[in-house]
Amino acid sequence: MLAIAILAAGKGTRMRSNKPKVLQNLCGITLVERVLNVCKEIQCDRKFLVIGHQAELIREKLIHKYDDLQYIIQKEQKGTGHAAQQLISSLEGFNGELLVLNGDVPLIESNTLINLINKHRENKASATIISAKIDNPSGYGRVFADQYDVVKKIIEEKDCDEEQLENKLTNSGIYCFNSKELCRVLPRLSSNNKQGELYLTDVIEMMDKSIHLTVDNSIEVSGINDRIQLAFCERYIQKKLKEYWMKEGVTFIDSESCTVTSECIFGKDVIVEPQSHL
């Protein structure tokens, strides 16, 4: 059995927006919808969305599009660990894996998540995380693991010392857990850290066997915290979309001056003129 939980309760202060971060648009659809659409390609038994800041706005946006979602309210935002704690009562009696995703990591591919779940099951792990090797890992927690992919601990960047910051193996914030074991250790989380938050990453040291899967393309796990990162992901998806349609027989006279959305559909021999926005 598999349950999926998407964490989407944060305000997203750095966006400087009146909308919650997960409702920012990326190539025509919101960040959280991109994550939810990837989940459609994964067979699961239950699906949760943890919401908090402007929760009703998010619910109103999604309720008519995703009828299989169970909404979990995180009234106070005290960190990722606190968000996961809100799931404990809903997971009571559930015997399976819990896949935890983030509503602001919209480029993750379904095949990567399937590989994560498979590795978790094959290794009978308590927790399996997606890691990424990044040349400039600023902003990401660091993963400390051995040569057999066994994770010893994850340290958030603000809590790293100078030596630990040199580690380029980073945490994506995407996990597959044994749900029963997770619910057993979640109440033991402490906010004794520089941010005064409950970190979900702290459960790694509490669980029996934690391993990691390094993603081939680190762009997949790009998180979006501000407009600059949003623009980076927009360019990445635009390039992929236009290259796909060019291979399907569409001509873009000047592809860099055009934009399309993920919902656009083209026939063969269509010519898209410069400065077209579809």
Rosetta blueprint (number, residue, H / E / L):
1 M L
2 L E
3 A E
4 I E
5 A E
6 I E
7 L E
8 A E
9 A L
10 G L
11 K L
12 G L
13 T H
14 R H
15 M H
16 R L
17 S L
18 N L
19 K L
20 P L
21 K H
22 V H
23 L H
24 Q L
25 N E
26 L E
27 C L
28 G L
29 I E
30 T E
31 L H
32 V H
33 E H
34 R H
35 V H
36 L H
37 N H
38 V H
39 C H
40 K L
41 E L
42 I L
43 Q L
44 C L
45 D L
46 R E
47 K E
48 F E
49 L E
50 V E
51 I E
52 G L
53 H L
54 Q L
55 A H
56 E H
57 L H
58 I H
59 R H
60 E H
61 K H
62 L H
63 I L
64 H L
65 K L
66 Y L
67 D L
68 D L
69 L L
70 Q E
71 Y E
72 I E
73 I E
74 Q L
75 K L
76 E L
77 Q L
78 K L
79 G L
80 T H
81 G H
82 H H
83 A H
84 A H
85 Q H
86 Q L
87 L L
88 I L
89 S H
90 S H
91 L H
92 E L
93 G L
94 F L
95 N L
96 G L
97 E E
98 L E
99 L E
100 V E
101 L E
102 N E
103 G L
104 D L
105 V L
106 P L
107 L L
108 I L
109 E L
110 S H
111 N H
112 T H
113 L H
114 I H
115 N H
116 L H
117 I H
118 N H
119 K H
120 H H
121 R H
122 E H
123 N L
124 K L
125 A L
126 S L
127 A E
128 T E
129 I E
130 I E
131 S E
132 A E
133 K E
134 I L
135 D L
136 N L
137 P L
138 S L
139 G L
140 Y L
141 G L
142 R E
143 V E
144 F E
145 A E
146 D L
147 Q L
148 Y L
149 D L
150 V E
151 V E
152 K E
153 K E
154 I E
155 I E
156 E L
157 E H
158 K H
159 D H
160 C L
161 D L
162 E L
163 E L
164 Q H
165 L H
166 E H
167 N L
168 K L
169 L E
170 T E
171 N E
172 S E
173 G E
174 I E
175 Y E
176 C E
177 F E
178 N E
179 S H
180 K H
181 E H
182 L H
183 C H
184 R H
185 V H
186 L H
187 P H
188 R H
189 L L
190 S L
191 S L
192 N L
193 N L
194 K L
195 Q L
196 G L
197 E L
198 L L
199 Y L
200 L H
201 T H
202 D H
203 V H
204 I H
205 E H
206 M H
207 M L
208 D L
209 K L
210 S E
211 I E
212 H E
213 L E
214 T E
215 V L
216 D L
217 N L
218 S H
219 I H
220 E H
221 V H
222 S L
223 G L
224 I L
225 N L
226 D L
227 R H
228 I H
229 Q H
230 L H
231 A H
232 F H
233 C H
234 E H
235 R H
236 Y H
237 I H
238 Q H
239 K H
240 K H
241 L H
242 K H
243 E H
244 Y H
245 W H
246 M H
247 K H
248 E L
249 G L
250 V L
251 T E
252 F E
253 I L
254 D L
255 S H
256 E H
257 S H
258 C L
259 T E
260 V L
261 T L
262 S L
263 E L
264 C L
265 I L
266 F L
267 G L
268 K L
269 D L
270 V L
271 I E
272 V E
273 E L
274 P L
275 Q L
276 S L
277 H E
278 L L
